Amino acid sequence: MLKKCANPLCPNAFRVLSQGKLFQMEVDDFVACANRKNRSPRRVERYWLCDRCCSSLTLIFEKGRGMVTVPLPSPKTPPTTVALGTMRAAPQSHAVRRSP
């Protein structure tokens, strides 16, 4: 059962599924024995990040550590492409003075 945000630094308790972001991971537990046919069934583990944490963090699996929080990559501005011959200078307005 989920109890709190997966961010160890966050105290927010899990209350509502519609708030935050839910992560689900299938874990394959192998029994340490010579016979590979004897292995425990796969199980699903769930992790939750609260609204505040999921806006700047995500979860990844690291071998030996399990699920860990990492910062989201910074949004990159998509490259601007301009087709040849379509670039135009902005129209400029010129004030014309009339002499009296």
Biopython code that builds the backbone (N, CA, C, O; Angstrom):
import numpy as np
from Bio.PDB.StructureBuilder import StructureBuilder

atoms = [
    (1, "MET", "N", (0.835, -1.185, 0.000)),
    (1, "MET", "CA", (0.000, 0.000, 0.000)),
    (1, "MET", "C", (0.876, 1.243, 0.000)),
    (1, "MET", "O", (1.834, 1.334, 0.768)),
    (2, "LEU", "N", (0.552, 2.192, -0.854)),
    (2, "LEU", "CA", (1.288, 3.446, -0.901)),
    (2, "LEU", "C", (0.958, 4.275, 0.331)),
    (2, "LEU", "O", (-0.207, 4.398, 0.712)),
    (3, "LYS", "N", (1.969, 4.835, 0.941)),
    (3, "LYS", "CA", (1.734, 5.637, 2.141)),
    (3, "LYS", "C", (2.096, 7.097, 1.953)),
    (3, "LYS", "O", (1.412, 7.988, 2.455)),
    (4, "LYS", "N", (3.196, 7.338, 1.212)),
    (4, "LYS", "CA", (3.660, 8.718, 1.055)),
    (4, "LYS", "C", (4.364, 8.895, -0.269)),
    (4, "LYS", "O", (4.586, 7.940, -1.013)),
    (5, "CYS", "N", (4.707, 10.123, -0.544)),
    (5, "CYS", "CA", (5.440, 10.475, -1.756)),
    (5, "CYS", "C", (6.752, 9.687, -1.804)),
    (5, "CYS", "O", (7.405, 9.493, -0.779)),
    (6, "ALA", "N", (7.130, 9.236, -3.003)),
    (6, "ALA", "CA", (8.360, 8.455, -3.171)),
    (6, "ALA", "C", (9.622, 9.293, -2.986)),
    (6, "ALA", "O", (10.716, 8.745, -2.858)),
    (7, "ASN", "N", (9.477, 10.607, -2.970)),
    (7, "ASN", "CA", (10.616, 11.480, -2.700)),
    (7, "ASN", "C", (10.905, 11.398, -1.209)),
    (7, "ASN", "O", (10.075, 11.812, -0.399)),
    (8, "PRO", "N", (12.077, 10.866, -0.825)),
    (8, "PRO", "CA", (12.375, 10.710, 0.604)),
    (8, "PRO", "C", (12.381, 12.020, 1.384)),
    (8, "PRO", "O", (12.219, 12.013, 2.604)),
    (9, "LEU", "N", (12.564, 13.134, 0.697)),
    (9, "LEU", "CA", (12.592, 14.432, 1.370)),
    (9, "LEU", "C", (11.216, 15.060, 1.518)),
    (9, "LEU", "O", (11.080, 16.115, 2.138)),
    (10, "CYS", "N", (10.184, 14.418, 0.950)),
    (10, "CYS", "CA", (8.834, 14.983, 0.973)),
    (10, "CYS", "C", (7.953, 14.221, 1.964)),
    (10, "CYS", "O", (7.903, 12.991, 1.927)),
    (11, "PRO", "N", (7.256, 14.942, 2.850)),
    (11, "PRO", "CA", (6.405, 14.277, 3.845)),
    (11, "PRO", "C", (4.956, 14.048, 3.392)),
    (11, "PRO", "O", (4.161, 13.499, 4.154)),
    (12, "ASN", "N", (4.595, 14.462, 2.154)),
    (12, "ASN", "CA", (3.196, 14.382, 1.730)),
    (12, "ASN", "C", (2.677, 12.944, 1.727)),
    (12, "ASN", "O", (3.296, 12.043, 1.161)),
    (13, "ALA", "N", (1.538, 12.757, 2.366)),
    (13, "ALA", "CA", (0.905, 11.435, 2.448)),
    (13, "ALA", "C", (0.052, 11.182, 1.214)),
    (13, "ALA", "O", (-0.563, 12.099, 0.668)),
    (14, "PHE", "N", (0.025, 9.926, 0.782)),
    (14, "PHE", "CA", (-0.812, 9.540, -0.354)),
    (14, "PHE", "C", (-2.257, 9.467, 0.111)),
    (14, "PHE", "O", (-2.581, 8.749, 1.058)),
    (15, "ARG", "N", (-3.138, 10.228, -0.573)),
    (15, "ARG", "CA", (-4.548, 10.224, -0.205)),
    (15, "ARG", "C", (-5.453, 10.000, -1.407)),
    (15, "ARG", "O", (-6.405, 9.223, -1.343)),
    (16, "VAL", "N", (-5.150, 10.686, -2.502)),
    (16, "VAL", "CA", (-6.038, 10.656, -3.663)),
    (16, "VAL", "C", (-5.234, 10.265, -4.899)),
    (16, "VAL", "O", (-4.188, 10.851, -5.180)),
    (17, "LEU", "N", (-5.726, 9.278, -5.631)),
    (17, "LEU", "CA", (-5.030, 8.787, -6.815)),
    (17, "LEU", "C", (-4.952, 9.832, -7.916)),
    (17, "LEU", "O", (-4.008, 9.817, -8.707)),
    (18, "SER", "N", (-5.914, 10.734, -7.988)),
    (18, "SER", "CA", (-5.944, 11.723, -9.067)),
    (18, "SER", "C", (-4.951, 12.863, -8.862)),
    (18, "SER", "O", (-4.788, 13.699, -9.751)),
    (19, "GLN", "N", (-4.292, 12.913, -7.720)),
    (19, "GLN", "CA", (-3.295, 13.948, -7.461)),
    (19, "GLN", "C", (-1.910, 13.345, -7.540)),
    (19, "GLN", "O", (-1.664, 12.279, -6.975)),
    (20, "GLY", "N", (-1.005, 14.008, -8.230)),
    (20, "GLY", "CA", (0.350, 13.512, -8.360)),
    (20, "GLY", "C", (0.476, 12.561, -9.537)),
    (20, "GLY", "O", (-0.331, 12.586, -10.466)),
    (21, "LYS", "N", (1.500, 11.724, -9.481)),
    (21, "LYS", "CA", (1.786, 10.804, -10.578)),
    (21, "LYS", "C", (2.132, 9.435, -10.008)),
    (21, "LYS", "O", (2.946, 9.309, -9.093)),
    (22, "LEU", "N", (1.497, 8.417, -10.568)),
    (22, "LEU", "CA", (1.693, 7.049, -10.115)),
    (22, "LEU", "C", (2.640, 6.332, -11.060)),
    (22, "LEU", "O", (2.484, 6.415, -12.279)),
    (23, "PHE", "N", (3.614, 5.632, -10.513)),
    (23, "PHE", "CA", (4.568, 4.847, -11.291)),
    (23, "PHE", "C", (4.356, 3.383, -10.937)),
    (23, "PHE", "O", (4.140, 3.040, -9.775)),
    (24, "GLN", "N", (4.418, 2.527, -11.945)),
    (24, "GLN", "CA", (4.219, 1.095, -11.719)),
    (24, "GLN", "C", (5.391, 0.354, -12.352)),
    (24, "GLN", "O", (5.770, 0.628, -13.491)),
    (25, "MET", "N", (5.954, -0.579, -11.608)),
    (25, "MET", "CA", (7.091, -1.336, -12.112)),
    (25, "MET", "C", (6.886, -2.804, -11.836)),
    (25, "MET", "O", (6.537, -3.196, -10.722)),
    (26, "GLU", "N", (7.104, -3.618, -12.855)),
    (26, "GLU", "CA", (7.012, -5.063, -12.693)),
    (26, "GLU", "C", (8.380, -5.584, -12.288)),
    (26, "GLU", "O", (9.381, -5.303, -12.946)),
    (27, "VAL", "N", (8.416, -6.340, -11.205)),
    (27, "VAL", "CA", (9.668, -6.850, -10.663)),
    (27, "VAL", "C", (9.680, -8.358, -10.809)),
    (27, "VAL", "O", (8.719, -9.034, -10.441)),
    (28, "ASP", "N", (10.761, -8.880, -11.343)),
    (28, "ASP", "CA", (10.918, -10.319, -11.524)),
    (28, "ASP", "C", (11.899, -10.813, -10.469)),
    (28, "ASP", "O", (13.107, -10.611, -10.600)),
    (29, "ASP", "N", (11.393, -11.453, -9.435)),
    (29, "ASP", "CA", (12.253, -11.957, -8.358)),
    (29, "ASP", "C", (12.691, -13.375, -8.659)),
    (29, "ASP", "O", (11.867, -14.288, -8.698)),
    (30, "PHE", "N", (13.986, -13.565, -8.872)),
    (30, "PHE", "CA", (14.509, -14.898, -9.094)),
    (30, "PHE", "C", (14.943, -15.499, -7.768)),
    (30, "PHE", "O", (15.607, -14.843, -6.966)),
    (31, "VAL", "N", (14.568, -16.736, -7.545)),
    (31, "VAL", "CA", (14.994, -17.435, -6.344)),
    (31, "VAL", "C", (16.432, -17.870, -6.560)),
    (31, "VAL", "O", (16.771, -18.414, -7.611)),
    (32, "ALA", "N", (17.254, -17.636, -5.592)),
    (32, "ALA", "CA", (18.667, -17.994, -5.712)),
    (32, "ALA", "C", (18.836, -19.500, -5.562)),
    (32, "ALA", "O", (19.014, -20.019, -4.460)),
    (33, "CYS", "N", (18.777, -20.171, -6.674)),
    (33, "CYS", "CA", (18.992, -21.619, -6.661)),
    (33, "CYS", "C", (19.488, -22.038, -8.033)),
    (33, "CYS", "O", (19.386, -21.281, -8.998)),
    (34, "ALA", "N", (20.024, -23.240, -8.114)),
    (34, "ALA", "CA", (20.585, -23.734, -9.365)),
    (34, "ALA", "C", (19.495, -23.980, -10.408)),
    (34, "ALA", "O", (19.739, -23.842, -11.607)),
    (35, "ASN", "N", (18.313, -24.338, -9.962)),
    (35, "ASN", "CA", (17.224, -24.657, -10.880)),
    (35, "ASN", "C", (16.465, -23.377, -11.228)),
    (35, "ASN", "O", (15.721, -22.860, -10.395)),
    (36, "ARG", "N", (16.642, -22.857, -12.450)),
    (36, "ARG", "CA", (16.011, -21.605, -12.861)),
    (36, "ARG", "C", (14.502, -21.738, -13.011)),
    (36, "ARG", "O", (13.803, -20.731, -13.129)),
    (37, "LYS", "N", (13.989, -22.967, -13.008)),
    (37, "LYS", "CA", (12.544, -23.144, -13.111)),
    (37, "LYS", "C", (11.848, -22.735, -11.822)),
    (37, "LYS", "O", (10.661, -22.409, -11.826)),
    (38, "ASN", "N", (12.582, -22.752, -10.729)),
    (38, "ASN", "CA", (12.018, -22.359, -9.436)),
    (38, "ASN", "C", (12.258, -20.874, -9.210)),
    (38, "ASN", "O", (13.261, -20.475, -8.619)),
    (39, "ARG", "N", (11.361, -20.099, -9.669)),
    (39, "ARG", "CA", (11.472, -18.670, -9.408)),
    (39, "ARG", "C", (10.117, -18.147, -8.966)),
    (39, "ARG", "O", (9.073, -18.656, -9.372)),
    (40, "SER", "N", (10.152, -17.149, -8.148)),
    (40, "SER", "CA", (8.907, -16.590, -7.647)),
    (40, "SER", "C", (8.222, -15.803, -8.763)),
    (40, "SER", "O", (8.888, -15.332, -9.685)),
    (41, "PRO", "N", (6.917, -15.659, -8.688)),
    (41, "PRO", "CA", (6.201, -14.937, -9.748)),
    (41, "PRO", "C", (6.551, -13.453, -9.753)),
    (41, "PRO", "O", (7.046, -12.900, -8.771)),
    (42, "ARG", "N", (6.280, -12.843, -10.873)),
    (42, "ARG", "CA", (6.513, -11.395, -10.971)),
    (42, "ARG", "C", (5.517, -10.669, -10.092)),
    (42, "ARG", "O", (4.385, -11.112, -9.899)),
    (43, "ARG", "N", (5.962, -9.557, -9.569)),
    (43, "ARG", "CA", (5.052, -8.743, -8.765)),
    (43, "ARG", "C", (5.138, -7.302, -9.247)),
    (43, "ARG", "O", (6.125, -6.894, -9.859)),
    (44, "VAL", "N", (4.117, -6.560, -8.968)),
    (44, "VAL", "CA", (4.051, -5.165, -9.390)),
    (44, "VAL", "C", (4.242, -4.285, -8.163)),
    (44, "VAL", "O", (3.568, -4.451, -7.147)),
    (45, "GLU", "N", (5.167, -3.353, -8.280)),
    (45, "GLU", "CA", (5.377, -2.378, -7.217)),
    (45, "GLU", "C", (4.929, -1.023, -7.737)),
    (45, "GLU", "O", (5.147, -0.695, -8.903)),
    (46, "ARG", "N", (4.305, -0.243, -6.876)),
    (46, "ARG", "CA", (3.800, 1.075, -7.246)),
    (46, "ARG", "C", (4.464, 2.147, -6.390)),
    (46, "ARG", "O", (4.691, 1.976, -5.192)),
    (47, "TYR", "N", (4.760, 3.243, -7.046)),
    (47, "TYR", "CA", (5.373, 4.392, -6.390)),
    (47, "TYR", "C", (4.574, 5.620, -6.794)),
    (47, "TYR", "O", (4.007, 5.666, -7.886)),
    (48, "TRP", "N", (4.530, 6.605, -5.924)),
    (48, "TRP", "CA", (3.742, 7.807, -6.181)),
    (48, "TRP", "C", (4.565, 9.037, -5.855)),
    (48, "TRP", "O", (5.249, 9.091, -4.832)),
    (49, "LEU", "N", (4.491, 10.032, -6.744)),
    (49, "LEU", "CA", (5.070, 11.345, -6.471)),
    (49, "LEU", "C", (3.919, 12.331, -6.355)),
    (49, "LEU", "O", (3.020, 12.338, -7.195)),
    (50, "CYS", "N", (3.940, 13.156, -5.327)),
    (50, "CYS", "CA", (2.874, 14.147, -5.121)),
    (50, "CYS", "C", (2.927, 15.208, -6.228)),
    (50, "CYS", "O", (3.886, 15.270, -6.996)),
    (51, "ASP", "N", (1.891, 16.032, -6.294)),
    (51, "ASP", "CA", (1.814, 17.086, -7.315)),
    (51, "ASP", "C", (3.063, 17.970, -7.327)),
    (51, "ASP", "O", (3.615, 18.268, -8.385)),
    (52, "ARG", "N", (3.490, 18.375, -6.156)),
    (52, "ARG", "CA", (4.634, 19.286, -6.065)),
    (52, "ARG", "C", (5.913, 18.615, -6.573)),
    (52, "ARG", "O", (6.677, 19.212, -7.331)),
    (53, "CYS", "N", (6.135, 17.386, -6.154)),
    (53, "CYS", "CA", (7.376, 16.699, -6.535)),
    (53, "CYS", "C", (7.383, 16.261, -8.000)),
    (53, "CYS", "O", (8.429, 16.304, -8.647)),
    (54, "CYS", "N", (6.233, 15.841, -8.534)),
    (54, "CYS", "CA", (6.228, 15.355, -9.915)),
    (54, "CYS", "C", (6.388, 16.485, -10.931)),
    (54, "CYS", "O", (6.605, 16.226, -12.115)),
    (55, "SER", "N", (6.283, 17.729, -10.483)),
    (55, "SER", "CA", (6.509, 18.837, -11.411)),
    (55, "SER", "C", (7.997, 19.059, -11.668)),
    (55, "SER", "O", (8.364, 19.707, -12.648)),
    (56, "SER", "N", (8.859, 18.528, -10.797)),
    (56, "SER", "CA", (10.298, 18.729, -10.988)),
    (56, "SER", "C", (11.117, 17.437, -10.919)),
    (56, "SER", "O", (12.307, 17.441, -11.232)),
    (57, "LEU", "N", (10.484, 16.331, -10.511)),
    (57, "LEU", "CA", (11.197, 15.059, -10.362)),
    (57, "LEU", "C", (10.497, 13.936, -11.110)),
    (57, "LEU", "O", (9.308, 14.020, -11.417)),
    (58, "THR", "N", (11.257, 12.879, -11.400)),
    (58, "THR", "CA", (10.685, 11.641, -11.901)),
    (58, "THR", "C", (11.407, 10.498, -11.191)),
    (58, "THR", "O", (12.359, 10.724, -10.444)),
    (59, "LEU", "N", (10.952, 9.283, -11.428)),
    (59, "LEU", "CA", (11.575, 8.119, -10.814)),
    (59, "LEU", "C", (12.241, 7.273, -11.884)),
    (59, "LEU", "O", (11.712, 7.108, -12.983)),
    (60, "ILE", "N", (13.409, 6.741, -11.551)),
    (60, "ILE", "CA", (14.084, 5.788, -12.425)),
    (60, "ILE", "C", (14.557, 4.618, -11.582)),
    (60, "ILE", "O", (14.698, 4.738, -10.365)),
    (61, "PHE", "N", (14.803, 3.487, -12.230)),
    (61, "PHE", "CA", (15.310, 2.317, -11.528)),
    (61, "PHE", "C", (16.816, 2.258, -11.705)),
    (61, "PHE", "O", (17.324, 2.300, -12.825)),
    (62, "GLU", "N", (17.524, 2.160, -10.589)),
    (62, "GLU", "CA", (18.972, 1.992, -10.616)),
    (62, "GLU", "C", (19.310, 0.649, -9.986)),
    (62, "GLU", "O", (18.902, 0.358, -8.861)),
    (63, "LYS", "N", (20.055, -0.164, -10.718)),
    (63, "LYS", "CA", (20.440, -1.477, -10.218)),
    (63, "LYS", "C", (21.229, -1.315, -8.922)),
    (63, "LYS", "O", (22.173, -0.528, -8.850)),
    (64, "GLY", "N", (20.842, -2.047, -7.932)),
    (64, "GLY", "CA", (21.499, -1.975, -6.630)),
    (64, "GLY", "C", (20.874, -0.967, -5.679)),
    (64, "GLY", "O", (21.059, -1.063, -4.466)),
    (65, "ARG", "N", (20.134, 0.003, -6.219)),
    (65, "ARG", "CA", (19.492, 1.015, -5.374)),
    (65, "ARG", "C", (17.978, 0.957, -5.442)),
    (65, "ARG", "O", (17.297, 1.366, -4.502)),
    (66, "GLY", "N", (17.447, 0.454, -6.545)),
    (66, "GLY", "CA", (15.998, 0.429, -6.713)),
    (66, "GLY", "C", (15.508, 1.719, -7.336)),
    (66, "GLY", "O", (16.220, 2.347, -8.119)),
    (67, "MET", "N", (14.290, 2.118, -6.988)),
    (67, "MET", "CA", (13.708, 3.334, -7.542)),
    (67, "MET", "C", (14.294, 4.547, -6.832)),
    (67, "MET", "O", (14.321, 4.608, -5.603)),
    (68, "VAL", "N", (14.758, 5.503, -7.612)),
    (68, "VAL", "CA", (15.331, 6.726, -7.053)),
    (68, "VAL", "C", (14.738, 7.936, -7.779)),
    (68, "VAL", "O", (14.352, 7.850, -8.945)),
    (69, "THR", "N", (14.675, 9.051, -7.076)),
    (69, "THR", "CA", (14.178, 10.277, -7.686)),
    (69, "THR", "C", (15.317, 10.977, -8.412)),
    (69, "THR", "O", (16.448, 11.017, -7.928)),
    (70, "VAL", "N", (15.002, 11.529, -9.579)),
    (70, "VAL", "CA", (15.967, 12.310, -10.347)),
    (70, "VAL", "C", (15.244, 13.536, -10.891)),
    (70, "VAL", "O", (14.037, 13.489, -11.128)),
    (71, "PRO", "N", (15.967, 14.629, -11.088)),
    (71, "PRO", "CA", (15.331, 15.828, -11.649)),
    (71, "PRO", "C", (14.867, 15.575, -13.080)),
    (71, "PRO", "O", (15.512, 14.853, -13.839)),
    (72, "LEU", "N", (13.749, 16.175, -13.427)),
    (72, "LEU", "CA", (13.279, 16.110, -14.808)),
    (72, "LEU", "C", (14.254, 16.883, -15.677)),
    (72, "LEU", "O", (14.825, 17.878, -15.230)),
    (73, "PRO", "N", (14.453, 16.441, -16.911)),
    (73, "PRO", "CA", (15.331, 17.219, -17.797)),
    (73, "PRO", "C", (14.716, 18.586, -18.061)),
    (73, "PRO", "O", (13.496, 18.732, -18.133)),
    (74, "SER", "N", (15.580, 19.582, -18.203)),
    (74, "SER", "CA", (15.066, 20.929, -18.451)),
    (74, "SER", "C", (14.462, 20.971, -19.849)),
    (74, "SER", "O", (15.004, 20.386, -20.787)),
    (75, "PRO", "N", (13.341, 21.663, -19.980)),
    (75, "PRO", "CA", (12.715, 21.735, -21.303)),
    (75, "PRO", "C", (13.606, 22.503, -22.268)),
    (75, "PRO", "O", (14.095, 23.588, -21.955)),
    (76, "LYS", "N", (13.805, 21.928, -23.428)),
    (76, "LYS", "CA", (14.633, 22.582, -24.433)),
    (76, "LYS", "C", (13.726, 23.247, -25.457)),
    (76, "LYS", "O", (12.679, 22.717, -25.828)),
    (77, "THR", "N", (14.144, 24.386, -25.890)),
    (77, "THR", "CA", (13.383, 25.097, -26.914)),
    (77, "THR", "C", (13.586, 24.370, -28.234)),
    (77, "THR", "O", (14.723, 24.131, -28.640)),
    (78, "PRO", "N", (12.491, 24.011, -28.915)),
    (78, "PRO", "CA", (12.665, 23.316, -30.189)),
    (78, "PRO", "C", (13.380, 24.202, -31.190)),
    (78, "PRO", "O", (13.180, 25.416, -31.202)),
    (79, "PRO", "N", (14.212, 23.603, -32.030)),
    (79, "PRO", "CA", (14.942, 24.420, -32.997)),
    (79, "PRO", "C", (13.976, 25.081, -33.977)),
    (79, "PRO", "O", (12.970, 24.496, -34.379)),
    (80, "THR", "N", (14.303, 26.295, -34.341)),
    (80, "THR", "CA", (13.472, 27.034, -35.287)),
    (80, "THR", "C", (13.989, 26.750, -36.686)),
    (80, "THR", "O", (15.172, 26.933, -36.974)),
    (81, "THR", "N", (13.097, 26.304, -37.547)),
    (81, "THR", "CA", (13.494, 26.055, -38.929)),
    (81, "THR", "C", (12.736, 27.006, -39.828)),
    (81, "THR", "O", (11.535, 27.224, -39.664)),
    (82, "VAL", "N", (13.447, 27.559, -40.767)),
    (82, "VAL", "CA", (12.841, 28.493, -41.709)),
    (82, "VAL", "C", (13.162, 27.995, -43.104)),
    (82, "VAL", "O", (14.325, 27.772, -43.441)),
    (83, "ALA", "N", (12.139, 27.822, -43.905)),
    (83, "ALA", "CA", (12.358, 27.397, -45.286)),
    (83, "ALA", "C", (12.979, 28.541, -46.067)),
    (83, "ALA", "O", (12.672, 29.708, -45.823)),
    (84, "LEU", "N", (13.859, 28.203, -47.011)),
    (84, "LEU", "CA", (14.507, 29.236, -47.811)),
    (84, "LEU", "C", (13.470, 30.046, -48.582)),
    (84, "LEU", "O", (12.518, 29.489, -49.129)),
    (85, "GLY", "N", (13.654, 31.323, -48.621)),
    (85, "GLY", "CA", (12.772, 32.186, -49.380)),
    (85, "GLY", "C", (11.530, 32.629, -48.626)),
    (85, "GLY", "O", (10.703, 33.348, -49.185)),
    (86, "THR", "N", (11.375, 32.218, -47.368)),
    (86, "THR", "CA", (10.182, 32.613, -46.640)),
    (86, "THR", "C", (10.471, 33.647, -45.573)),
    (86, "THR", "O", (9.545, 34.181, -44.963)),
    (87, "MET", "N", (11.744, 33.940, -45.335)),
    (87, "MET", "CA", (12.081, 34.920, -44.328)),
    (87, "MET", "C", (11.918, 36.316, -44.902)),
    (87, "MET", "O", (12.484, 36.638, -45.947)),
    (88, "ARG", "N", (11.151, 37.133, -44.224)),
    (88, "ARG", "CA", (10.927, 38.509, -44.686)),
    (88, "ARG", "C", (11.206, 39.475, -43.546)),
    (88, "ARG", "O", (11.049, 39.155, -42.368)),
    (89, "ALA", "N", (11.612, 40.629, -43.931)),
    (89, "ALA", "CA", (11.821, 41.673, -42.929)),
    (89, "ALA", "C", (10.468, 42.180, -42.472)),
    (89, "ALA", "O", (9.521, 42.238, -43.257)),
    (90, "ALA", "N", (10.378, 42.539, -41.227)),
    (90, "ALA", "CA", (9.130, 43.092, -40.704)),
    (90, "ALA", "C", (8.869, 44.432, -41.360)),
    (90, "ALA", "O", (9.795, 45.220, -41.554)),
    (91, "PRO", "N", (7.612, 44.700, -41.705)),
    (91, "PRO", "CA", (7.316, 45.990, -42.328)),
    (91, "PRO", "C", (7.632, 47.133, -41.375)),
    (91, "PRO", "O", (7.355, 47.063, -40.177)),
    (92, "GLN", "N", (8.203, 48.160, -41.920)),
    (92, "GLN", "CA", (8.563, 49.323, -41.108)),
    (92, "GLN", "C", (7.659, 50.486, -41.498)),
    (92, "GLN", "O", (7.388, 50.723, -42.675)),
    (93, "SER", "N", (7.220, 51.175, -40.516)),
    (93, "SER", "CA", (6.381, 52.346, -40.824)),
    (93, "SER", "C", (7.272, 53.585, -40.792)),
    (93, "SER", "O", (8.058, 53.787, -39.867)),
    (94, "HIS", "N", (7.129, 54.383, -41.798)),
    (94, "HIS", "CA", (7.901, 55.622, -41.871)),
    (94, "HIS", "C", (6.933, 56.790, -41.773)),
    (94, "HIS", "O", (5.956, 56.880, -42.516)),
    (95, "ALA", "N", (7.224, 57.647, -40.870)),
    (95, "ALA", "CA", (6.392, 58.846, -40.748)),
    (95, "ALA", "C", (6.861, 59.860, -41.787)),
    (95, "ALA", "O", (8.044, 60.190, -41.877)),
    (96, "VAL", "N", (5.948, 60.318, -42.527)),
    (96, "VAL", "CA", (6.286, 61.313, -43.563)),
    (96, "VAL", "C", (5.840, 62.681, -43.073)),
    (96, "VAL", "O", (4.676, 62.884, -42.727)),
    (97, "ARG", "N", (6.775, 63.606, -43.048)),
    (97, "ARG", "CA", (6.440, 64.959, -42.621)),
    (97, "ARG", "C", (6.076, 65.786, -43.855)),
    (97, "ARG", "O", (6.767, 65.799, -44.875)),
    (98, "ARG", "N", (5.016, 66.430, -43.702)),
    (98, "ARG", "CA", (4.630, 67.350, -44.797)),
    (98, "ARG", "C", (4.947, 68.770, -44.353)),
    (98, "ARG", "O", (4.650, 69.169, -43.227)),
    (99, "SER", "N", (5.523, 69.480, -45.211)),
    (99, "SER", "CA", (5.800, 70.851, -44.846)),
    (99, "SER", "C", (4.566, 71.706, -45.134)),
    (99, "SER", "O", (3.878, 71.494, -46.132)),
    (100, "PRO", "N", (4.295, 72.652, -44.273)),
    (100, "PRO", "CA", (3.093, 73.500, -44.434)),
    (100, "PRO", "C", (3.145, 74.455, -45.561)),
    (100, "PRO", "O", (2.194, 75.206, -45.780)),
]
sb = StructureBuilder()
sb.init_structure("model")
sb.init_model(0)
sb.init_chain("A")
sb.init_seg("    ")
for serial, (resi, resn, name, xyz) in enumerate(atoms, 1):
    if name == "N":
        sb.init_residue(resn, " ", resi, " ")
    sb.init_atom(name, np.array(xyz, "f"), 0.0, 1.0, " ", f" {name:<3s}", serial, name[0])
structure = sb.get_structure()
